[in-house]
Amino acid sequence: MVHTPLNVVVTGCVTHPDFTCVHRSLTNSYRIVPLAEVEQQLAAEVDLLVVLVDRVAALNPRKVQAWIDANPLVPVMVVLSSLCEGALLRGNPWSGTIPVYWHKWPYCFAKFCWQRSHENVTEWQQPQTALAGDPRLAGLRMIFDPVTHNVIVSCRDKISFAGYADLLSELTPNVIWFEATKKKRNAIPNEAMNAPHALLIDADGWDENLAPRLRAFHNDFPLAPKILVVGIFRSDLESRTTPFGVNQILSKPLIDGELTWALNISLADYSSA
């Protein structure tokens, strides 16, 4: 959880269950206002405007553009519910914003806070013409110290493993493949058992095969941090996987830096436990 004295204004569909993660992250440091009162609120000093969107048609692009035109220095983060999945395939209707799906909120908000504290500017405050590959954004990437932990990656094939190993390479070179179809811990190399470790489990989503995999890992590595990466994110995943010791749940496609962030905070929580 990110604790920060930010002055945050939240508007939109604040009661939708998908947005529980937003309220949880912000703790008590935010104000909820109706859409009709946003412009008035932005006249005061605001560090972040969060717009919760349960369906694309609920947020008029002209309204968002008017907010940005009148307050160009206020970052606007549009958070989309599960009903909006796939909506951005047709393009971003809210020019000047970087929309965030609800299950990407924890990382994006953590990144926003990190960028603001380290660079005093965020990617949510870039010119409307800025692109994802813009060199001006390069300095806004979250940076973590390397770790000595082994990371055991449970996935189907070596191609997927190579992708995860590459994503984790800046944090640790000690990444070990554990084929998803294997059930026994003795399939893991001995060197992985003689050092602190974390687990990354790749899966399509919740199904009859995932529960036994998680249970086996939890039995063999009850204290190790566990990160679950899924192709399909559902709101009940947290309650289903918490009993198996899963610390973080990420969804594909991963945002640049998201996996290293998740591993870093999982290891930090593990070390402080």
N, C-alpha and C positions, 0 to 999 in steps of 0.2 A: 504494500500500500504506500502511496506517495503522500507524505504530510507536507503541506506547503501553505504559506499565508497568501496565496494568490487570491485576487479579487475576481471570482468567476461568476458569470451570469449564465443560467441554464434556462432554455425555453423549449417549446415544442411539446411532444407527447411524453410528458415526464412520468406518467403512470404505466407505460408499457413495460412488461416484465423483462424484456431484453435489455433494458437500460438500468437494471439493478446494479450492474458493475460500475456504471458511471457514478451513481449516488454513493456507492461504497468507496470508490477511489477518492472522491472529493471530500469525504467526511462532512464537516460542518462549514467548510469554507466556500460556500456558494449561495447564490440567491436564485430562486425560481420565479420567473416572470412570464406573463402571457406574451404571445407573439406580438400583440398590438402595442405592448409597452416597451419592446426592445429598444427602439430608437431613443426613447426618453432615457432609458438606463445607460445607454452607451454615451450619453452626454457627460456622464461622470467618468472617473478613471476606472477602466475595466481591463484586466489582464488577458481575459479569454472569454469568448462567447461560444457556448456549446449549444447546438441546435439538434434536438432529438427528433428524428424523422421516422415515423412508423410506416409511411407510404410516400412514394416520390411526389405524388400529386398534392400532398399536404403542404409543401413548401414552395412558394412562388419564387422563381429565380429572380424576378424583378425586385422583390422585397429584399432578398439577400444582397443584390447588387446595390440597392439604395443604402443598406447598412454599411457596406464596404466603402462606397463613394463618400459617405458622410464621416466615416471613421476608419481611414485607411490603415492606421497603425494598430487597430484591434484585431488580433487573430480570431478567425472564425473556424470552428471545427464542427462540421456537419456529421452527426453519428446516425448511421442507418440501421434499421431493425432487420430481422430475418425476412420480413415481407419484401424487402428491397434487394435481396440477393440477386445478382445478375443485372441490376438496373444500370450499373455503370458501364456495361458492355456497349451501350449505345452512346457513351460519352458522358461527361460530367455536366449536368444541367446548371450547376451553380458556379459560374465563373468566379475565379478569385478564391476558391476554397479547395481544400484537399479532403474529400469525403472519407470517412472512416466507418467500416462495418463494426457493429457492436462488439463482436468478439475480438476485434483488433484494438479496441479502446485502451486496455491496460498498457500495452506497449506504446501506443501513440501518445498517450498522456504522459507516461514516464519519459518518453523522448522529448516531448514538449518542455517538461520541467527541467530536464537535463540541459537542453539547448538554451533555455532562458537563463539558467544559473551560470552556465559556462561561457556562452557567447553573447548573452543579452539580446538575442534575436532568434527566431525560430523559422522553420520552413513554412509555417502557417502565416508568415508575414512577408513572404517573398512577392515580387512583382507578378502580376497575373500572367505575364509571358514566360515565367520561369518553367523549365521542364525538369523532370526527375533527374536527368543527367547533367543538369546545369552545374558548372564548376563552383558556383557560389554556394551550392549546398554541401560541397565536400567537407567543409570545416564543421558542419553541423551534425556529423555522425557521432554517435555515442562511442566512447572509447573505454575499454576495461583492461585491467592488468591481467597478464597471462596467469593460468592456474596450473597446478601440477596434477590434478585429478585425472584419472582415466575416465573416459566416457564410453560406455558400452552402448552401441547402437543396435537395436533390434529392428530389422527390416527384411524385406523379402529377398533382395538381390544386391549384388555388388555395385551395380550402377547407382542405386539409391544410396547405398552406403558411401560411395565416393562423393556424392553430392553433399551429404551431411558432413563428411570429413572436411570437405573444402570450406563449408560454411563455418565450421568450428576451428579452422586452422589458426586463426589469429588469436584464439583464446587458449587452445591446447593442441599439441600434436599427438596426444595419447588417445586416439580414437580407435575402438576395437569393434569389429563386426560380429554380431550374434544373429545368425540366420533365424528369421521369424518362425520357421517351421520346427526348429529344435526346441526341446522341452527341458533338457537337463542342464543344470548349471555346469557340469563337468565339460560341456562343450565350449565354455569360455576359457581362454588361455590362462594358465596359472599366474602369469605376471599381472593380470588384471585383478586377481584376488588379493594381491599383496600390497595394494595401495588404495588410498581413498578413491571413490568412484562415484559416478552419477550414471543414470540410465536415461536413454532416449528411446521411446517406443513409437514406431511408425505404424499407423493403422488407417483404414478407410474411414472408420467411424465406429460407433458402438454396434457390435454384433455378437453372435454366440461364441466367436473365436477370441474376442478381445478379453473378456472377463477371465478365462483360464490363463492367458498370457500374463495379465496384470497380477493375478493371484500368485502365480509361480514366482514372478520377480519380487513381489512383496514378501513372500515366504523366505526367499533366498537372500534378499537385500532389504530387510525391513527399515533400515535407517537411511538408505541412500536416496538422494533427491531423484525424482522421476519426472520426466517431461514427456507428455503425450502429444504427438503431432498427428492430426487427423485431416482427412480430405473433406469430411462433412461435419461441421460443428453444430451441435444442438444444445439447447439451453439446459438440458438435464444431465449433460456429460459430467459436470462438476460433482453433482451428488452421487452419480454412479461410480466415479473413479476415486473419489477421496478416500473411501475405505481401503483402497489398495495403495495408499501413500503417494498418489500423483500430486505433485506440487504445482505444475503448470500445464495448461492445455493450449496448444497453438493450432492454428488451422492453415491449410495450404490454400493458395500460395503464400509462402512466408515473405514478409516485408524485409528489406535489407536491414540486417542488424538485429532482427527480432529473436533469432535463436540464441545468439551470444548473450543478449540481454536476459532471456529466460534462464539460461544456464547460470549466468552470473548471480542473479538474485536467488536462484534455488540453492546454490552453493553457499551464499551468504547466510541464508536462513538456516541451512544445515549446520554451518559452523557456529552460529550463535545459539543453536538449540541446546 
